Amino acid sequence: MPSHKGCRLLKVLKALKGQAITGLSNKEIADTLGLSPTDVSRDLEYLIEEGLVIKVDGGRVAHSVQMIQIAQAYATQIARIQGQITEMNQRIAAGSMS
């Protein structure tokens, strides 16, 4: 079972989804998740230290380039796998599965 802090960290990361440019404030994250601003501040400090979150204008925070690279690597892998599946389906349809 994941730790309470680990779950909270993941919730903070998820709360930042779609906010890569403008980011969110500590208060916005705390209000959205029903957490204390103090807990969110601690979580953000840890996430910043780990390179997963960055500070943007006005003290707001957003996913870091590293987080975006992780997402892009996932998307690239899925596209490659979908290509392999398409190729296999074409071979099956052509009757030349080898």
SULFEN-V155670 format. One record per helix or strand of 3 or more residues. SS is the DSSP state (a for helix, b for strand). FROM is the first residue (numbers start at 1). TO is the last residue. Records with the same first field share a line. If there is no record, write none. Layout:
# SULFEN-V155670
SS->FROM-TO + FROM-TO
This chain:
# SULFEN-V155670
a->4-15 + 26-33 + 37-49 + 57-59 + 65-94
b->53-55 + 61-63
